[in-house]
Amino acid sequence: MYRRVFHKTADLRSNKCYPPGMNPSKAERSRTIKLTDLPNVGPAMERDLALIGIRAPKDLEGRDPFELFELLGEKTGVRQDPCVLDTFMSITDFIAGNAAQPWWAYTTERKKRYGRIVGRRGK
């Protein structure tokens, strides 16, 4: 079973759910000081990032999202849900200067780039 990272809250306008972190449409690069200022990062993801040595947005500069994903799995001893990789892709992309996007906007790219990510139950 995947480790649950997000407690989702509904965005009624789009029928999508956001983690309790920064809504991508509200992220402002100039005001990105702490991890929870990043798109898609709430308190749970902030704790996960701290586990792998990421304590500030600048710590994400030049980092590979898949390496972060693998490192988190090693640190926790639990295979992470693929949406965690999508989130890591979204925040490293944002740090690289691209527009803030919801984490699910990276699902198709993740599947193309990394193939199927298998969790502990084979899903």
C-alpha positions as CSV (number, residue, x, y, z in Angstrom):
1,M,0.0,0.0,0.0
2,Y,1.2,3.5,-0.8
3,R,2.0,5.9,2.0
4,R,-0.6,8.5,2.1
5,V,1.0,12.0,1.9
6,F,-1.8,14.3,1.1
7,H,-5.1,15.0,2.8
8,K,-6.9,16.4,-0.1
9,T,-9.2,19.4,-0.1
10,A,-11.6,20.1,-3.0
11,D,-11.2,22.9,-5.5
12,L,-14.8,23.1,-6.4
13,R,-14.1,25.1,-9.6
14,S,-12.1,22.4,-11.3
15,N,-13.2,19.2,-9.6
16,K,-9.6,18.6,-8.8
17,C,-8.1,18.2,-5.3
18,Y,-5.2,20.1,-3.9
19,P,-3.0,18.9,-1.1
20,P,-3.1,21.3,1.9
21,G,-0.1,23.2,0.5
22,M,0.3,26.1,-1.7
23,N,-2.3,26.2,-4.5
24,P,-0.2,26.6,-7.7
25,S,-2.3,29.5,-8.9
26,K,-1.3,31.4,-5.7
27,A,2.5,30.7,-5.8
28,E,4.6,33.8,-6.2
29,R,8.3,33.2,-7.0
30,S,9.3,36.4,-5.3
31,R,7.7,35.3,-2.1
32,T,9.0,31.8,-2.0
33,I,10.9,31.7,1.2
34,K,9.9,28.5,3.0
35,L,9.0,25.1,1.6
36,T,5.2,25.6,2.1
37,D,5.4,28.6,-0.2
38,L,6.1,26.3,-3.1
39,P,3.2,25.0,-5.2
40,N,1.8,21.7,-4.0
41,V,3.8,21.6,-0.7
42,G,1.9,21.4,2.6
43,P,3.0,20.4,6.1
44,A,3.3,16.7,5.3
45,M,5.4,17.2,2.2
46,E,7.5,19.8,4.1
47,R,8.3,17.1,6.6
48,D,9.1,14.6,3.9
49,L,11.5,17.1,2.2
50,A,13.2,17.8,5.5
51,L,13.8,14.0,5.9
52,I,15.9,14.1,2.7
53,G,17.8,17.2,3.6
54,I,15.7,19.8,1.8
55,R,15.0,22.6,4.3
56,A,14.5,25.6,2.0
57,P,13.4,26.1,-1.6
58,K,17.0,26.9,-2.7
59,D,18.0,23.4,-1.6
60,L,16.0,22.1,-4.6
61,E,18.1,24.0,-7.2
62,G,19.6,21.5,-9.7
63,R,18.0,18.5,-7.9
64,D,16.6,15.5,-9.9
65,P,13.0,14.8,-8.9
66,F,13.4,11.0,-9.3
67,E,16.5,11.0,-7.1
68,L,14.6,12.8,-4.4
69,F,11.7,10.3,-4.8
70,E,14.1,7.4,-4.4
71,L,15.8,9.0,-1.5
72,L,12.6,9.6,0.3
73,G,11.6,5.9,-0.2
74,E,15.0,4.8,1.3
75,K,14.7,7.2,4.3
76,T,11.1,6.1,5.1
77,G,11.4,2.4,4.2
78,V,8.2,2.8,2.3
79,R,7.6,2.9,-1.5
80,Q,6.1,6.3,-2.1
81,D,2.9,7.0,-4.1
82,P,3.8,8.1,-7.7
83,C,2.0,11.4,-7.0
84,V,4.9,12.2,-4.7
85,L,7.2,12.1,-7.8
86,D,4.7,14.3,-9.6
87,T,5.0,16.8,-6.8
88,F,8.8,16.6,-6.8
89,M,8.7,17.2,-10.6
90,S,6.4,20.2,-10.0
91,I,8.5,21.9,-7.4
92,T,11.9,21.3,-9.1
93,D,10.4,22.7,-12.3
94,F,9.1,25.7,-10.5
95,I,12.5,26.3,-8.8
96,A,14.1,26.1,-12.3
97,G,12.0,29.1,-13.4
98,N,8.9,27.5,-15.0
99,A,5.3,28.4,-14.2
100,A,3.7,26.8,-11.1
101,Q,1.5,23.8,-12.1
102,P,-0.7,21.4,-10.1
103,W,1.1,18.2,-9.3
104,W,-1.2,16.1,-11.6
105,A,-0.1,18.2,-14.6
106,Y,3.1,16.1,-14.4
107,T,1.5,12.7,-14.4
108,T,1.7,12.2,-18.1
109,E,5.3,13.4,-18.3
110,R,6.2,11.2,-15.3
111,K,4.8,8.1,-17.1
112,K,6.7,9.0,-20.3
113,R,10.0,9.7,-18.5
114,Y,10.0,7.0,-15.9
115,G,7.5,4.4,-16.9
116,R,5.2,2.7,-14.4
117,I,6.2,3.2,-10.8
118,V,5.2,0.2,-8.8
119,G,4.2,0.5,-5.2
120,R,4.3,-2.2,-2.5
121,R,1.0,-3.7,-3.6
122,G,2.0,-3.8,-7.3
123,K,-0.2,-0.8,-8.2
